[in-house]
Amino acid sequence: MFEGHEMDKTKHFWLEDLFRPIFELKASALWFLGAISLLIFSGIELSFKQSEASLYVASGMLIMALIRLREGYPLFKRQMKLFTNYLLVIDIAMHRKKHLKKKNKIISLGMGYEWGVEHAQRSAKIMSMSTDFAEVNQPLLLQPYIRSKQKVTETLGGKAWIQGLGDEAPIEIPASTMFGHTTILGVPGSGKTTLLTLLSTMSLYHGNTVIIIDPKNDPAWQNAMESEAKALGVPFHFFHPAHPSKSVCIDPLRNYSRSVELASRIAGLLPGSEKDADPFSQFAWKCINQIVDGLIYIGKRPQLVNIGFYLNVAKGKLAFECLDKLFKEVVAEDWQIQKTKQLTKLGGGSLLQGMIIYYQQELVGEHNVPAIDGVVTLVTHDAQHMSRMLASTDPLFAQLNSYPLNELLSPKLDLEADDDEAKKIIDIDKFTETGGVLYIALDSNSSSVTSSAMSKLILGSLSASSARRYNYKEGKGRRLSIYCDESHSCVSPALVDLLATARGSAFELVISSQSIPDYIAKTSDAIANRILGLTSNFICLRCTDDITKQYASNNFGQAHLKSVSYRLSSDSDSSKSVGEHSSGVGETLNSIKDSVFDPQLLADLPNLQYIARLQNGKKIKGRIPLLKVG
């Protein structure tokens, strides 16, 4: 039963009045004062019998005081939540102990309640009240308590009453709810990183491999994950371009199923690559793919450093190495001793040109090699035209191959290196199976362009791992949890593919950004909508733009909300007698279809509060706990 209710018996609908004066508390105070007064005055009387009767009456009055206090307290408690807020803090050690002890894997989302029509009714009522809630008369004696909570309430900001519309309880959902991927949105400072820290620690407790892509490198998130990995005895790896001595190395091109994937990953970083018909990106893709095939043919691992070197500087060198290998196989091991002079003359003074002519005239039919055909085409292409078409690849490779990225993204493993050196090189494909935490900080504050490129390459490698697991392991393997902050900066085909297909490979993604327009600005309306549509869970903290607010509100749907309207009328007619006068009073119960969660409330959410639409259909209004480390 709702506090402070009235009932429309014809419509069988409870109409609440949660913000009326709390008459029950006043009645309780009167009963209490009456009982005390009776006991005081009866003590003055000399007759024992009269005092005994007074004692019984006073006891009855005290009982009535308690009954009225019990009736009024829930309403008082509800009204207090209009004015006060609090910070929910959980010790991380207790957080760990709780989840490791659970037999069934769960995800804790703090404190909150399931939002329904009754909360929509209450919010509509409050939004029509005055800004200082003059309609609510709190007892004078409790004003000091409200003032004691004022500091934390102001620090958290927003409207405290939004969370106070329901009765809070721990929000716990099955871990399988996260399998359908999750989108988190919220303005800076609203609590996204705190929520990501909470979720990623629980993924670790469940035995998942955890990969975190954090463009900014949030120290609190990193420290929490490092301490939890240490507590659980699992490896923690840290990647950061600004700290190469502490950083592990990651080769984002190491894992692939087909060589064409590598060209797609790199070409996808170029301006205009999002357009299918862009001739520059298509030409770049073809050239990069030819370089990759050539490297694979001569037995070299394709890496950013050597792809950039052969593409922009030494195309002829790669062509020579490819032809040299073929000549040694089909002409003679010492072909250079036997044929150098002949081939140089054939090429008009150029040994390489002579080798190309000899290959095309003598070897193509029986010993044709597609990789060599591609490299030869690359070398013989018009130099000026190629320079114009590949103008955007030079700065890209310059960024990704500058120090220290040339060592961090293109590591060269010395077979004679000690174990410690080998451990510093992360094979993402193997890491997904071994477990632990890989925290990837991309230093976006120094270069957002380079940070975006690195994140897209890493997601491409993860997409390849997902595909191999799906194709060759029937999707079985250790569950992998991928957390990607500022995900609008790394939107790519790889990210969309992971959202669309990685669930079948036991991969789960949690992506976060500030707003939906961030995705639209980096891609398009269609791609932004597809990303949102591919995530089964939607969590929204405070947001201020209309697009995100409306989308979040739409996730809660609409319902018929009730309201009461009053009518007063008075009528008199000067043409009639003085005594003729009419008046009337009317009350009408209205029903209108409206949003269950008003979009405006999204802009008023305090820090560390959220709304969520989950895979299981629940609509949650919640409070995020702050994990206390150490």
N, C-alpha and C positions, 0 to 999 in steps of 0.2 A: 504494500500500500504506500502511495506517495505521501510525503509530508505536506501538510497544509492543503488538503485537497477539498474539492467540491465535486459533486457527481451530478451529471445530467442524466436522469433516469430514463428519459425517452431515447437518448442516443447511446446509453450505456458507455459513456466515455468519461474518463477521469480528467477533470480540469484542475490543474495544480495552481496554487498560489504560494510559491515558496518564499516570496519576498514581502509578505505581510508582516505586521508587528507580531511578535511571538507572545500571544496572550497567555499561553500555557506557562511561560516562565514568570510572568507577572502574577498569575494565579498561584503558582508554586511559592513565590516570595510572600504573598499574602497569607497563605496557609502556614508557612514557616513562622512568620512574624506573629501570627495569631497564637500558634502553639507555644512559642517562647513567652509571649505576654501572659498567657494563661498560667504557665508554670510559675512565672515570677509572682503574679498576684495571688495565686493559690498558696504559695509558700508563706504569705503573710497571715493567712487565715489560721486560727488556732484549732479548728475542728479537723481531726484526722480523717473522718469519713468524707468530709467535703473536699479535702486535699486529694484523697484517693480517687474520687470521682473526676476531679480536675485532671489528674494524671492520665486516666483512661481517655478522656476527651482530647487532651493534648497529644497523646500517642496517635489517636485517629487522625488528628490534624497533620501531624508529621508524615503519616503514611500518605495522606492526600497530597502533601507537598512533594513527596518523592514521586508519586504517580504522575503528577502534572509536570514535574521536572523531566521525567522519562519521556513523556509525550512531546515536550518542547525541545529536548536536546537535539534530535536529528535535524530539526528545522534550523536551530541555531548553528549547528555544525555546517550545514549546507550554506548558510548565509556567510559564515566566516570565510568560506572558500572564495567568496567574491573579492575579498580584500587581500588574502595572504597566499604566498607560494613558498615552496621549500626546495632545497637541493637534495636529491637522492644520491647518496654516496655509498659505494660497496667496496669493501676491502678485496683486493684481487685474489688474495690467498683463499678467502672464504668463497669467492666466486668460483675458483678452480676446484676447491674441495666439493662444492655442491654438484658441479657438473660431472666430475669424475666418479662420484658416488652413485649417480643416477644410472639405473639399469637401462632405461629407455632414453635414447638420445633426444634432448630437447633444446630448443632455442629460447632463451629468456629475453624478453623485450621490455624489461623494466616493470613499472607499475602503470595500470590503466584500466580500461573497461571497454566493453563492446558498445559502440555508438549506435543509437537507435532513434526512433521517432520521438521518444520522450525527451531525449537530449536536444533534438532540434526544436521542440516546443519551448524548452527552457531557454535556449540561446535566443530564440526570437523574442521572448519576453524580456530578457535582459537588454537586448539591443534596442529596445524601445524605451528603456529607462533613462533617467538623467545621468550625466557623466560622473557625478559624485555619489550616485546611488542614494540620493536623498530619501527615496521611498523606503529604504531599509533602515530601521532604527535599532542599532545594536545597543545592548545594555551598557550603561556608562561604566560599570565596574570592569568590563572586559576590554575597554579601549586600550589600556596599557599592553595587553597581550597582542593586539593587532599592530600597535606601534613597534613592538619587539621584532615582529616579522617583516617590518617594512623594508629594511636594508636588503635582505636577500631577495625580496619580491621585486624591488627596483633593479637589482643587479641582473636578475633573469629577464627582466623586461616583459613586453607583451601584456596580455590580459590574463591575469591569474584565474579568473572565473571560468575560463574555457575548460580547464582540466577539472574544475570543481563541480561540473554539472553531473558527474557520475560518481559512483563509489569505487575507489581504486582497489585493485587486487593484483597480485603478480600475474603478468602476462607470459604464459609459457605455451609454446607450440611445438609440434613434432619437428625434428630436424629435417625430415623429408619435405617439409614445406618449402625449404630453400632450394630444393633440387630444380625448381622451375625458373630460377634466376630472379634477381631482385634489382629494381631501380630505386635509387635514393636521390631526392632533390631537396635543396635548401640553400638559402643565401649564406655567404660566409659568416661564420660566428654563431650559426644557429645550432650546431652540435653534430654535424655530419661525421667529423673525424672521431668524435666520442662514440657514435653509433657504430662506425666501421671497426673501431678498436674492440668494442663489445662483441660484435659478430665474429670477427676474425679469431679472437681468443677461443670462442666456443668451437669454431671449426677445428682448431688445434686440439682441443680436449677430445673431440670425437675421432681423433686419429687421422684426420685429413691432411694431405699435403697442402700447404698454404703459400700462395704466390701473391704478393702485394705490389701493385704498381702505383707508386705515390710520386706524382710529379714534383711536389714541393719538399718532401722529406719532413714530415711532422715528427719532432723528437719524441713526443708523448706516445704516439702510436708505435714508433720504432722501439722505444725502451720497453713498452709493455710486451710486445711480441718477443723481444730478445730475452726478457726475464722469464716469460712463460715457457719459452723453448728450453731455457736452461733448467727450469724447475721440472720439466717433463723429461729431460734427458734426450731431446731431439736436436738435430743440427739447426743452427741459425746462420744464414748467409746474407751478406749485406753488399749491395751494389750501389756505388755513388761515384759519378765522374769527378766530383770535387775532392774526393778522398781516395785516389788510386791506390795508395799503399794499404788501405784497409779494405778495399773493394775486391770482390771476386770478379772473375771475367766471365762473360756470357757471349757465346757465338750465336747470334740470332739466325744465322743461315745454316747452322750445323744440321738441323733436322728437316728433312723433306722426303716426300714420297716420289715426286717427279721433279725433274730439274726445272720445268717451266714455273713451278711454284716460286722459286727464288727470284726469277725475273719479275713476276707479278708483285712480290713483296716490295721490291726496290722501286719498280716503276710506279707503284701505288703511292709512293711518297712525293711524287713530282706534282707541281701545280697543274691543274687541269685533268688529273688522272681520274677524278670522279665522273668525268664525262666520257661515255663509251666511245664517242666518235672523235675524240681529241687526237689529231694527227701527230703531235709532238710526243705525247705520252706513249702512243702506239709504236712510233718509230723507236723511242727509247727502250720500250719493252723488247722489241725485236733485237736490237743491238746488244742489250744486256744478256738476253737469252743466248745469243751466239757466243758471247764471251764465256758464259757459264758452261755451255756444252763443250767449248774448247778446253776449258780448265779440267773438266771431268775426263775428257779424252786423254789428256796428258798425265792424269793421275794426281792433279792438285785439288785440294779441297777449296771450293769456292768460298771466299770470304770478302767482306767489304773492301779490305785493303787491296787485294789482288784484282778484284773486279774493277775497282776504280782505276787502278794503275794501268791495266791492259786496255780499258775502254778509252781513257782520256790521254794516255801517254804512249803506250807501247802495243798498239794493235799488231804492228808488223812483227814484234817479238813473239807474240802468241801464235801468229800464223807460221812463223819459222819453226817453233817448237812442235806444233801439231804436224807439220809436213815432215820434220826431222824424224818423228816417231814412225810415221807411215813409211818413209823411205828406208829406215833401218829394218822394217819388217818385210817389205816387199821388193826393195831394190838391192841393198847390201848393207851390212852392219857398218862398213867403212865407206859409205856412199860419198862422203865429203871428199875423201882422198881421190876417189875415182871420177867423180862427176862435177866437182866444184867449178872447174874451168869451163866445162861444157855448158853448165847451167847458167853461169855468169854471162857467157856469150849469148845464150838463148834469151836471157832477160835484158839484153842491151846494156850490160855492165852492172845489173842488179841481181845478186844471187837469189834473193827472195822472189823477185819477179820471174826469174828463170824457173825456180821451183814450182811456182804457181802454174806457169805455162806447161811445164812437163807433167804436172799432176792432171791438168785439164785435158791434155792431148794423149797421154799415155796410160794413165791410171784410173781415170774416172769410171770407165766402163766396168772393169773387173774388180777394182779396189776402191770403189766409191765410199767415202765416209761422210755422213751428213754433218757431223761436227766441223769437219774441215771445210765443207762447202759453205757453211755459215760464216766461218772466220775469213775465208777467202773473199766472200761477198762483202764483208765488213771492211777489209783492207782495200779492196778495189773500188769502193764507193767514192763518189766525188767528195773530196775533202772539204770544200767550202760548204756544200749542201749539208754534209754531216755535222759540221761545226755549228751551223745554225740550228739544226734539228735537235742537237744534244746540248744546247746552251744551258739548259736548266739542270743537267746532270753534274756539271762541274762544281757548282756551289754545294749540291747535296753531298757528294763524296768528300768535298773539302771539309764539311762539317762533321761527317761521321768518321772520317779518317784522320782528324787532327788529334794531337796529343791531349789527353791520354786515351781517347776513344780508340785510336789505332791499336792499342794494346788490350783495352778492355772488351772491345767488340770483335776483334780479330786475333784472338790469342793463338800463339804458336806453342804447342806443347812439346817440350824437349823430352824425347823418350828416356833420356838419362836423368831427367829432373827428379828431385826427391819427392816423397809422398806429399809433403806440405805444399809444394808448388803445384802438383797435380790436383790437389783438393781445391785450389783456388779457381779452377776452371769448371764452370757448371754446364753440364749437358742437360738441358731442360727436359728432353725426352726421358732420360734416366731418372732425373730428379723427381718427376711426377710420381714415380713408383717407389722411391726410397723414403719419402716423407721428410718432414721438417718445414722450415720457413725460409723463403727467399724474399727478402725485402728489397725491392728495386726502387731506389730514389733517383729521379731523373734530372734534378737540378734545373727545373723549368724557370726559376728566377733569373738564371744566367742566360739561357737561350730557350725560349719556348718552342722555336722551330725545331731545334735539335732534339729537345725533349719529346716533342710529338712524334718525330721520326723514329726515335728509339722505341717508344711505346708501341707503335704500329708494327715494327719489326718483331718485337717480342711476342705480341699477340699473334703474328703470323706463324711464329715457331710453335706457339701453343695450339693453334688451329691444326697445324700439321701433326702434332702429337695426338690430338683428339681423333683425327682422321685415321691414323695408323692403329690406334687402340680399337677404333670401331671396325676397321677392315680386317685386322689380324687377330684381335683378342676378344671379339664379340662384345666390345664395350666394357669388358671386365678389367678391374685394376683398382688400385687405391684411389679413393675419392679425392678429387682436386678442387680446392676452393680458390677462386681467383677474385681478388679485390682490386678494383680499378677506380681510383679517385680521379677527378677532373676528366672523366671519360669522354667528354665532348671533344677533347683535343686529340684523341686517338681513334676516332671513328674511322673505320676502314672495312673493306670486305671481310677481313679476318675476324673483326669483332662481331659483325653481323652473322657470319657463319658460325661462330662459337655460340652465340645466342640461339641460333636456329637449330643446331645439330648436336652441340656438345653434351646435352643432357643424356643422350644415349651412350656417351663415353664416360659417364660418371664425373663429368665436369659441372661445377656450379659457379655462376658468375654473380658478383655484386658490383654494380656500376653506380657511380655517383657523380653528380654535377650540381651546378647552381640552379638551373632552370631549363625548361624545354627550349626556349629561344637560343640557348647556347648550342644545342644540337642543330637547330635549324640554321644558325649562322655559319656553322662549319660544314653543313651538308645541304639538306633540303627538307621541306615539309614531309615529303614521302618517306625519306630515310629515317627522320626523327620519329615519325609515327610508327614505322616498322620496328625500330628499337624498343619503343615503349610497348608495342604489341607483343613482342617476344619475351617480355618479362612477366612472370605470373604474380610477382609480389611488387607492390608499389608503396613506398614510404615517403612521406612528404613532411619536411620540417617547415619552418617559416619561409614563405616566398612572397614576393611583392608584385610580380608581373602578372598580367591578366590571363595570359595563355596557360601558365602553370596552375594558377588558382582555379581556373575553370575546369581544367583537366582533372585536378585532384577532387574537386567537388563532384564532377560527373561520375567518378569512381564510387561515390557513396549513393548515387541515384537520387530519386525524388520520391516524395510521399505526400499524402494529404494531411496538411497540418491544420489544427483547429485554432480558432480565435473567437473571442467574444466581442461583440460591438454593442454599444448602448445608445439609446435614442431618447432624448427629452424633447417634448413639444409643448407649445403653449399657443392658444389662439383666442382672439377676441375680435369682435366686429362692431364698429362704431354705429352701424345702421340698426343694430339691435339694442335691446335694453341693457342697462348697465350691469345687471346681474348675470347676463349670459356670457359665460367664459368656459373654455375647454382646455385641457392639458392632458398629457400622457407620458408614460415611461415605458420604454421597450428594451428588451435584451434579445440579441440574436446570436446564435452559434453558427459560425461560418467555417467552411472547409475549403482550402485552396491548395493546389498541387505546387510544391516548391522543393528546393534543394534540401536534402537531409542534412548536409553540411554546407553552410553558407560560405561561398568563396571568400568573402571578406574576412572570415575568421582566420584564414591562412596567413594573412599579413599581420595578424595580432597574436600569433602563437608565441609564447615565451621561448627563450633558449632552452634546449634539451627537451622539447616536447614535439610530438609528431602525430600525424594521422597515418593509418595504414590500411590498405586493401590487400588481404592475403589470399593465397592460392585456395585456401579452404572456404573462401567466401566471407570470412569475418571482416568487419569494419572496426578498426581499433582506434581509440584515442589514448595515447600513452605518454609516459614520462621516461626519459633515458637516464639510466644511472651513470654516475661518474665513477670509473674504476680508480681506486686509490692504490698506487704502486708503492711498495716499500713501507 
